[in-house]
């Protein structure tokens, strides 16, 4: 494999557009947008990372994980727990969270990958719910339904962890890095194994692909990046509670973002995650958070997208021959 | 001893009600290989309709049980007759295949129903208090509240009716034939599209019955359905996917496990017990505990 330029960027026009988006994203804080817009951008980048990671296991490998929050929540809680029980900086959660989530993926993968199709999907949901109830009930450990505060981190040298501009550039760099790594994985030999497993498991096995092993690899990588997103999320909100970290709503949000963008692509999430985050925040702003208009719209969108554009918004870009 | 007895009775009663929900879910899965993620939301809609019937017209919902049922059946008709049929006609696939396409569409429908209910009826908890709500009766020394007994009896009657329908009528036989082999059934002259629609209507009627009887037992709020959907999943796995009568026994088992667990382990882990049983059965015996029944 001597291909230097990834396939999607072989067309110079497409590469230019991507670079343009990258430059704009870097300059956003300089454009004088308010903190509010910046916060939404940060949120959409968090969900972007989680969605891309979900696409790797569900879109590429074909194993529908209905509760990506099991990794997201582990990442989010590890930041808070490191601070509470060990008295260390919660930013260490960014190291511990992904590792914890991906080891959890490794362990839980052993029983889960004995199941296929819809059975697997439902079992992931059950695992997510079990983690949710553990966090609700073990109050001494996790603070119960009230949740945990994530303490402010002290300044290290000139880095102020609580400055929103620092947080924005930090998550932006993380998002670019994750996109690059996940994209390279998806385009590598490994990615082709994943797709072979998705398209026909029996054929993949007869071609000599160790199906179980590569499912585990995809699950662990997915767990790593989802955990990373989760760990940043709780550092950003300075707060974590069970339904925010392990609830059904964030889980389905990630799943729907994945399908909306195009589950069998990595870059699709770059369209759907910001789009959905802005739509949902906008609806919350107009109708108030209690109205549930945001999730209602999400439900309508997912039905429409499956019926009308089942392979995701990214296909509009491909169809436009950009 | 009397505590254990009371716990068991309570478990069987709750299990019987769960059974009506789960039988419908199992039936839809058997016929169409689609997991109805919105099944609990059908129950939720029926609960709200019976609540408002009592609030506005002061009529006992059990007397006009057909009104909430008709509302739920109409929703099921729209879902299957338009949305799911459209997706089948277009032949759309996302990710792995047909099963998952249907599942994701129904996830969307569940979100629409749940949050639609929240928009229309607000997220407040409501409870339906009928004149006979607080009466308790005692069975061999165990005190059980009357609404539970009535709910259990109606649920059992519904399940028996369903069983008779499935085993004794031509339509029931056609549905079972479709469960066993769709192509063969269609070659024998069964209109499988019609069977799909009838399956959805029957399953939603049962969800409606469950909703009406449960409106007197549980708090009514927009997201109540999700818990029922998840319980029904667990039950269908216990009973064997696609086996409706297996699902009924699975429901009794889950009801007993939950109430025993709540008393003897910890109330907070009541739900977790169900999930753990679910995972264990899924791993050790994916065909379900009652694999022989194929109804």
Interface residues (C-beta under 8 A of the other chain):
Chain A: X58 X59 X62 X64 X111 X114 X115 X117 X118 X119 X121 X122 X123 X125 X126 X127 X129 X130 X133 X134 X136 X137 X198 X248 X252 X255 X256 X259 X263 X264 X290 X291 X292 X293 X295 X296 X298 X299 X300 X301 X302 X303 X306 X307 X310 X311
Chain B: X35 X83 X86 X87 X90 X92 X93 X94 X95 X96 X97 X99 X100 X101 X103 X104 X105 X107 X108 X109 X110 X111 X112 X114 X115 X116 X118 X119 X122 X123 X222 X226 X230 X233 X234 X237 X241 X266 X268 X269 X271 X272 X275 X276 X278 X279 X282 X283 X286
